[in-house]
């Protein structure tokens, strides 16, 4: 059950994906500032968020994925594609199979 928060905040960060968590962390480094981090999804306390094969259970599951789809594309014979987005603290990074990929300089 959500708990009620009282008082004023210096900063409100909406979305606890990767960027939101980093932003809230950096803003809260100043102990004089009060930061509120909001996330519409849940916490990452599900086993499938923490093991590499977990993406098989997380992507396409309404518990962990917002279940977005693209618009139908003429170049795809009118098909729409699934567009997985993480519904959890950590955002899409939580459902990406624990893969970190670096871009190639070329």
N, C-alpha and C positions, 0 to 999 in steps of 0.2 A: 504494500500500500504506500503511495507517495506520502512523504511527510511535508508538512507545511513549513515554509521558510519565512522567517520574519526579518524585518529590517531593510536597510538600504544596501545596495551593492554599487561599487564603483564601476564594475564591468559585468556585462551579461554576454556570455558566449553561447550562441544557439547552434547546437550540433556537436556531439562528442565523437566525431570521426577523428582521423589522424590529425588534421589541421586544427580542429577545435580543441582537442586535448593539449596539443603543443601550445596553442595560444593561451589557453587557460593556465597552463603550467607557468609560462613565462610571465603572464600578468600577475599571478599569485606569488611570484618571487619577492615582491615588495610586501612585507608583513603589514604595512599600513593600508593596503588595498584589500577590498573584499570582492571576490570573484564568484559569480554563479555560472555554472556550466550546466546547460540543459540538453537532455537527450530524450527523444521520443521513444526510442527503442529500449531494450533492457540492458542488463549487465552481461558480461561475458563469462558467466559461471556455468556454461554448458560444455561438456567434455569435447565436443566436436570443434570448438573454437581453438583448442590447444594441441591438436595433433594434425600432422600434414594431410592425412586422408579425410579430415573433417569437412573439407569443402564439398565432398560428395553428399553430405547430409545437410550442410548449411545453405548452399546455393539452391534456390528454388523451393526453400522451406519458409513458409510465412512466419515462423518463429524467429528467423534470423535474416530474412531477405525482404525488402520492400516490394518485391515482385513487379518491378517496372518492366515495361516493354517499349520498344521503339515504335514509331509510326510505321505503317506498312510502306515498304520501299518498292518502287517500280523495278529497280535493278535486281531485286530479289524475288521477282515474280509475285509481288504483292504481299510477301511475307513480312511479319513483324518479328523482331528478335528479342529474346529475353535480355534484360539489362540488369544484372545482379547488383544490388546496393545493400550494404550491411545495415541491419536494423539492430544495432547494439553499440555499446560504448566501444570505440575503436573503429566504428564504421566499416567500410568495405575491406579495410585491412584485416579485420577479424575473420572474414570469410574467404580470404584469398589463398588458402592452402599454405600459409606461412612461407610464401615465395616472395623474395625481394629481387627485382630485376633492374639492372643498371642499363641505361641507354648506351648504345655504341657511338663512339665519336664520329665514325664515318657516316 
